[in-house]
Amino acid sequence: MHRPRFTDPLGSMLPALEQNFLKHRAMEMILVMFYAEELKREILDRIQATDRWSARLAGKPERVPRGVKNPVDKALDALVADGAIKLNEKKEIVDLIDYRNMIAHRLHNMLGDLSPTRYARDLAMFGSNVPKYNYNAVKRLQYYHKRFDEMYRTHSYVTTLSMNTLLFRAAEKTFLAEIKRLKRKIVRQLRERNASIKKINSEMSLKGTGLEGKYDPSYPDNHYEGKRLTKRGVEICYRLFDLGKSEMASAHLLRLSLLAVKKRKKMWIKLGGKARKKADIDALPGRYRPRRQPR
């Protein structure tokens, strides 16, 4: 069944809530990329550095020598063999590293569900090959970093000195503080959005108003091809204002942009608002349909 085309009243303008979601994700994705790369380095470093010392002192073979294929996966297997992590934890670490790669190579897919375009949102929601954003990734990567930091005590792993964390620390603190602030803001905006949706939904019913059937605001005779209102559509728009419908509810009912409805509201006020002289809807011209020429 063909789905009716939806006109977003806000057009291509992204609302403040979605803008804050974008900012929140952008900072989290930077953290994910750094944390995942550092986690890979730490995994390799703990096994390779420890095995080098074991080879020198006890003659044991290195499990992940330099130049070997899939070194991170082999280092994870070594950690599992040592009892440092469990198999399910290895799988989660691999998934987190793969998620980092998705961010690096398929960034656009991580943001499609926030698009003002319905087609992009549908593609992000229902596309079988479109990765979904993981809001828990930062927290899980932080958890594993803490686990690995403590392994020198639990499993006597040797590590080499790295300044990466020191160099990134100022940015990390800034991002984490900003993410915390944005979360509070997003929670507040979500409450406001839900209240707004509830209010608009309560205005969407036209039962008993006389604007039903062929007088419905979305009736084809009310619009030209380019969505512009016909004279009949303009009168029905004014009737919505007469009923006290909000600009946003009217935009949804008429399938117009919010900007277009606001302009019509100014014209309605200029004509006298509810006190204006109402036109006969049936006498007004609707959408012109050229007759078929006989063959």
C-alpha positions in Angstrom: 0.0 0.0 0.0 1.3 3.4 -0.9 2.1 5.6 2.1 0.9 9.2 1.9 3.6 11.7 1.5 4.4 13.5 4.7 5.3 17.2 4.8 7.4 18.1 7.8 6.1 21.5 9.0 9.7 22.4 10.0 11.0 21.5 6.5 14.8 21.1 6.4 15.3 22.9 9.7 16.5 20.6 12.5 14.8 21.3 15.8 16.9 22.1 18.9 16.4 18.7 20.4 17.8 16.9 17.4 20.6 19.4 17.2 21.6 18.6 20.8 21.4 14.8 20.0 23.8 15.5 17.1 26.3 17.4 19.4 26.0 14.6 22.0 26.7 11.9 19.5 29.6 13.8 17.9 31.5 14.1 21.1 30.7 10.5 22.1 32.0 9.3 18.8 35.3 11.1 19.2 35.6 9.5 22.7 34.8 6.0 21.2 37.4 6.4 18.5 40.1 7.3 21.0 39.1 4.8 23.7 38.8 1.9 21.1 42.2 2.7 19.6 43.8 2.9 23.0 42.1 -0.3 24.1 43.6 -2.1 21.0 47.0 -0.7 21.9 46.7 -1.8 25.6 45.6 -5.3 24.6 48.6 -5.8 22.4 51.0 -4.0 24.7 50.1 -6.1 27.8 50.6 -9.4 26.0 53.6 -8.5 23.8 55.5 -6.7 26.5 54.9 -9.4 29.1 55.8 -12.2 26.7 59.1 -10.5 25.7 60.1 -10.5 29.4 59.0 -14.1 29.8 61.0 -15.1 26.7 64.1 -13.4 28.0 63.8 -14.7 31.6 62.3 -18.1 31.1 62.7 -18.8 27.4 58.9 -19.0 26.8 57.7 -18.4 23.2 56.0 -15.2 22.4 52.3 -15.7 21.7 51.8 -12.6 19.5 55.1 -11.8 17.9 55.5 -8.6 15.8 54.3 -8.9 12.3 51.8 -11.7 13.0 48.3 -11.5 11.3 45.3 -10.4 13.4 47.5 -9.5 16.4 44.6 -8.0 18.4 42.5 -11.1 18.1 45.4 -13.3 19.1 46.2 -11.1 22.0 42.6 -11.4 23.2 42.9 -15.2 22.9 46.0 -14.9 25.1 44.1 -12.8 27.7 41.3 -15.4 27.7 43.9 -18.2 28.2 45.4 -16.3 31.1 42.0 -15.9 32.7 42.2 -12.1 32.5 39.0 -11.8 30.5 36.1 -14.2 29.6 35.0 -15.3 26.2 31.9 -13.1 26.3 34.1 -10.2 27.2 36.3 -10.9 24.3 33.3 -10.8 22.0 32.1 -7.5 23.5 35.6 -6.0 23.0 35.7 -7.1 19.4 32.2 -5.6 18.9 33.3 -2.3 20.4 36.4 -2.2 18.1 34.1 -3.0 15.1 31.8 -0.2 16.2 34.7 2.2 16.2 35.5 1.2 12.6 31.8 1.8 11.6 32.1 5.3 13.0 35.3 6.0 11.1 34.0 4.6 7.7 30.2 4.9 7.9 29.7 8.1 9.9 26.7 9.2 7.8 24.8 6.0 8.8 25.2 6.9 12.5 23.3 10.2 12.1 20.6 9.4 9.5 17.9 8.7 12.1 18.2 12.4 13.2 17.7 13.7 9.7 14.8 16.1 9.0 14.1 14.1 5.8 11.6 11.3 6.3 13.3 9.0 3.7 16.6 9.3 5.5 15.0 8.4 8.8 13.2 5.4 7.3 16.4 4.2 5.7 18.3 4.5 9.0 15.4 2.7 10.9 14.6 -0.1 8.5 17.8 -0.5 6.4 19.1 -4.0 7.0 22.7 -2.9 6.5 22.6 0.4 8.3 24.4 0.4 11.7 22.6 1.7 14.7 24.1 4.2 17.1 25.2 2.7 20.4 24.7 5.1 23.4 26.4 2.6 25.7 29.7 2.3 23.9 31.5 5.0 25.8 30.5 3.6 29.2 31.6 0.0 28.2 35.0 1.2 26.8 35.6 3.2 30.0 34.9 0.0 31.9 37.4 -2.1 30.0 40.1 0.6 30.3 39.6 0.4 34.0 39.8 -3.4 33.9 43.1 -3.3 32.0 44.6 -0.7 34.2 44.2 -3.1 37.2 45.6 -6.1 35.4 49.2 -5.4 36.5 48.1 -6.4 40.0 45.8 -9.3 39.1 47.9 -10.9 36.4 51.3 -9.2 36.7 51.2 -7.9 33.1 54.1 -5.6 32.0 53.2 -2.4 30.1 55.2 0.2 28.2 54.9 3.9 28.9 52.4 5.8 26.7 51.6 9.6 26.7 48.4 9.2 24.6 46.1 9.5 27.6 47.9 12.5 28.9 47.7 14.3 25.6 44.0 13.6 25.2 43.0 14.2 28.9 42.0 17.9 28.5 39.8 17.1 25.5 38.3 14.1 27.3 37.4 16.1 30.4 35.8 18.8 28.2 33.8 16.3 26.1 32.6 14.4 29.2 31.5 17.6 30.9 29.7 18.8 27.8 28.0 15.4 27.3 26.7 15.5 30.9 25.3 19.0 30.3 23.7 18.0 27.0 22.1 15.0 28.7 20.3 17.2 31.2 19.2 19.5 28.4 18.0 16.7 26.2 15.9 15.2 29.1 14.2 18.6 29.5 13.7 19.0 25.8 12.2 15.5 25.5 9.7 16.3 28.2 8.8 19.5 26.4 8.6 17.6 23.1 6.2 15.0 24.5 4.0 17.7 26.0 4.0 19.5 22.6 3.1 16.3 20.8 0.3 15.6 23.2 -1.1 19.1 22.7 -0.9 18.9 18.9 -2.5 15.4 18.9 -5.4 16.8 20.9 -6.0 19.4 18.1 -5.8 17.0 15.2 -9.4 15.8 15.4 -11.9 17.7 13.2 -14.9 15.7 14.1 -18.0 17.9 14.2 -16.2 21.0 12.9 -17.6 20.9 9.4 -14.1 20.3 8.0 -14.5 16.7 7.1 -14.8 14.7 3.9 -14.4 17.0 0.9 -13.8 19.9 3.3 -10.9 18.1 5.0 -7.7 20.3 5.0 -5.7 17.6 3.2 -8.3 17.2 0.4 -6.6 17.4 -3.0 -8.7 20.4 -4.2 -7.0 22.5 -1.5 -3.5 22.3 -3.0 -1.8 22.9 -6.3 1.0 20.6 -7.5 3.6 22.5 -5.6 1.7 22.3 -2.3 0.6 26.0 -2.6 -2.9 26.5 -1.4 -5.8 27.1 -3.8 -8.4 29.8 -3.0 -10.5 27.0 -1.5 -7.5 25.8 0.5 -6.9 29.3 1.8 -10.4 29.6 3.1 -10.1 26.2 4.9 -6.8 27.3 6.4 -8.7 30.4 7.8 -11.4 28.1 9.1 -8.8 26.2 11.1 -7.7 29.5 12.7 -11.3 30.3 13.4 -11.5 27.1 15.3 -8.5 28.1 17.4 -6.1 25.5 15.9 -2.4 26.3 16.6 -0.1 27.1 13.7 1.7 23.7 14.1 -1.5 21.7 14.2 -2.8 23.6 11.1 0.5 22.9 9.3 0.1 19.2 10.0 -3.6 19.2 8.9 -2.9 21.2 5.7 0.4 19.3 5.1 2.2 22.7 4.7 5.4 24.1 6.2 5.1 26.0 9.4 6.5 29.1 7.8 3.7 29.0 5.1 1.1 28.7 7.8 2.5 31.5 9.8 2.3 33.8 6.8 -1.4 32.7 6.3 -2.0 33.5 10.0 -0.8 37.1 9.5 -3.1 37.4 6.5 -6.0 36.0 8.5 -5.4 38.6 11.3 -5.2 41.4 8.7 -8.6 40.4 7.3 -10.1 40.6 10.8 -9.5 37.2 12.3 -12.6 35.5 13.5 -14.6 38.6 12.6 -13.7 38.4 8.9 -16.3 37.8 6.3 -16.3 34.0 5.6 -16.4 32.8 2.0 -18.5 30.0 0.6 -16.1 27.1 0.3 -18.1 25.4 -2.5 -18.1 28.6 -4.6 -14.3 28.9 -4.5 -12.1 27.4 -7.2 -10.0 24.4 -6.2 -7.3 22.6 -8.0 -7.5 22.8 -11.8 -7.6 19.5 -13.6 -7.3 19.7 -17.4 -9.8 17.5 -19.3 -8.5 14.6 -21.2 -8.4 15.3 -24.9 -10.3 12.7 -27.0 -8.1 10.5 -29.2 
